[in-house]
Amino acid sequence: MTLPKGYGPGGGRREGGGSDYERMIGHRVESGYWRRIYILGFALCWAATAGGVYVGVTVYPWAYPEPSGIYALSVLTVIEALGFFFIMKITGEKPMRP
């Protein structure tokens, strides 16, 4: 694979301890700051979903009866939780060092 200009043995800037591919991809999530942002994002996403279901059930009860709204909220909660789980799993992975 050909690396972009600025990366590789003759690329000029060279940091000790990291490979060129890791520098191209970016840094791992080390601090709790980004994890808190992901948690806040998940909470806001779920609140928006719950608010949408609430509006659907209360404003349009003929189109969205309550059992249908509860079912939709539970299915969407599972989907959002799976996405959040995978985000937290990926951010917690350690790089493989040979």
C-alpha positions in Angstrom: 0.0 0.0 0.0 1.3 3.4 -0.9 1.2 5.9 2.0 0.2 9.5 1.4 2.8 12.3 1.2 4.3 13.0 4.6 4.0 9.4 5.9 6.5 6.6 5.5 10.3 6.3 5.9 11.1 9.4 3.8 8.1 11.4 4.8 9.8 14.0 7.0 8.1 14.3 10.3 8.5 11.2 12.4 7.1 10.6 15.9 8.7 7.9 18.1 6.5 5.0 19.3 3.7 5.0 16.8 3.4 3.5 13.4 2.4 5.5 10.3 -0.9 3.7 10.0 -1.9 4.6 13.5 -1.0 8.3 12.8 -3.1 8.2 9.7 -6.2 6.8 11.4 -6.0 8.9 14.5 -5.8 8.6 18.2 -7.7 6.1 20.3 -10.2 7.4 22.9 -8.0 7.5 26.0 -9.8 10.0 28.3 -13.2 9.7 29.8 -14.1 13.0 28.1 -15.1 11.3 24.9 -16.9 8.5 26.6 -19.0 11.0 28.5 -19.9 12.7 25.2 -21.0 9.3 23.7 -23.1 8.6 26.8 -24.7 12.1 26.6 -25.3 11.5 22.9 -27.0 8.2 23.6 -29.1 9.7 26.3 -30.2 12.6 24.1 -30.9 10.2 21.2 -33.1 8.1 23.4 -34.9 11.1 24.8 -35.7 12.3 21.3 -37.0 8.9 20.4 -39.1 8.7 23.5 -40.4 12.3 22.9 -41.3 11.4 19.3 -43.2 8.3 20.4 -45.0 10.4 23.1 -46.0 13.0 20.6 -47.2 10.2 18.2 -49.3 8.6 20.9 -50.8 11.7 22.4 -51.3 14.0 19.3 -52.2 11.3 16.8 -53.8 8.5 18.9 -55.9 7.3 16.0 -52.7 6.7 13.9 -50.4 5.5 16.8 -52.3 3.6 19.5 -50.5 3.3 22.8 -49.5 -0.4 22.4 -47.9 0.4 19.1 -46.0 3.3 20.6 -44.7 1.1 23.4 -43.6 -1.5 20.9 -41.9 1.0 18.7 -40.1 2.6 21.7 -38.9 -0.8 22.9 -37.6 -1.8 19.5 -35.9 1.5 18.9 -34.4 1.4 22.4 -32.8 -2.0 21.7 -31.4 -0.8 18.3 -30.0 2.4 20.0 -28.5 0.3 22.9 -26.8 -2.1 20.4 -25.3 0.9 18.6 -24.1 2.4 21.9 -22.6 -0.9 23.0 -20.6 -1.2 19.8 -19.4 2.4 20.1 -18.2 1.8 23.6 -16.6 -1.6 22.6 -14.7 0.0 19.8 -13.5 3.0 21.8 -12.3 0.6 24.6 -10.2 -1.6 22.4 -6.4 -1.6 22.8 -4.3 -1.7 19.7 -2.6 -4.9 18.7 1.2 -4.7 19.0 3.3 -7.4 17.4 
